[in-house]
Amino acid sequence: MQYRNFGKTNEKVSALGFGLMRLPVIDGDNSKIDQDATTRLIHQAIEGGVTYFDTAYVYHDQTSETALGIALQGGLRDKVMIATKLPLWMLNETADFDRYLDEQLKRLQTDHIDFYLMHSFDSVTWPKTKKLHLLDRAEAALANGRIRHLGFSFHDTLDVFKDILNGYDKWEFCQIQYNYVDYDFQAGNTGLKMAADKGLGVVIMEPLRGGRLANDIPALRPIWNNAEVKRSPAAWSLSWLWNQPEVSVILSGMNTSEQLAENMATASSSLPGSMSTRDLEVVADAAKTIKGLSPIPCTACRYCMPCPNDVDIPGNFAIYNDARMFDDLGKSKFEYRNWIRDENKASQCIECGECLSKCPQHIEISSWMPHVAEVLGQDKPYVTSL
């Protein structure tokens, strides 16, 4: 495993971080984590040298932190660094900071959290944080040892990112969405370099864009096949990120032993500056190609859920995007018909708009849903453009 300096924290972290937002589940129920399978994966990661484990209060319908706490019993807690997040949108008063933090410590079965993040900063939660004086409470938690380092995760425009980065001088690290497709999206490459220049460790989330960049996308096959170096789609994506010295740790939501093993192997060989000029050109060609394939930029983060009318928003979007990326509408219509329950289909959207403010990608969800229902719900072949 490769280890990298984590900014001004003076910590070293594994280049590969284990993201606990997409763990193995039972019967497809996101709230029912398969604890045995999860524990095996976490133990495999630790044995492979992974030290950074990232969870959050809300992941897996508030069960992810508990699953990690269980998996680390038996002396493993001291071998890892835990990162988790304060759900800012759920706080109503200053005292809520300590209430949530104390609950998280109990779930994780630990007396401290190594890396604590203000979760999903944007133009709404940043002013709210200042209004409720939550940074004062965070500093108190740092002083009494309940948290060791303070940072934030981010979903908004670059201008908002700059405001947050420059609005508090004690940030030690941040977490941003970044991959070869999202080069200029949200904080993007500019935000990555700004944060690193200020001495922050930078954590990368959505390196595979919700797993889609790890798929065998037909339009990308000629690009990968003609490359001088042979890598899997996932390895191309991760290697491109690790090539950049500003990147401290990449989070991957791995839910199989095979995924974990491949990513650990890639992490061990992907050093800063290790990609050739030709390699970078290959990735740039892939980015240009794929940007035209996925019309809805959903990463399946599930922040929009639950829908008040029970629509499975990310599930519907994933099937719709797959139809475009894999050029196989028939298969996507089959999946929509058989994998999405009738009560969860896009056709159930009433366009109430409640999901719009929750989406980190700012997708016009209620405008897309009727179109998704029209395309995927038809019995006859759909012959016009997706």
Secondary structure, DSSP 8 states (H G I E B T S, - for coil): --EEE-GGG--EEESEEEETTS--EETTEEEEE-HHHHHHHHHHHHHTT--EEE--TTHHHHTHHHHHHHHTTTTTGGGSEEEEEE-GGG--STTHHHHHHHHHHHHHT-S-EEEEEEEEE-TTHHHHHHHTTHHHHHHHHHHTTSEEEEEEEE-S-HHHHHHHHHS-TT--EEEEE--SS-TTSTTHHHHHHHHHHTT-EEEEE-TTTTTGGGS--GGGHHHHHTSSS---HHHHHHHHHHTSTT--EEEE---SHHHHHHHHHHHHH--TT-S-HHHHHHHHHHHHHHTTT-SS------TT-S-TT---HHHHHHHHHHHHHTT-HHHHHHHHHHHS-GGGSGGG-----TTGGG-TT---HHHHHHHHHHHHT-SS---S--
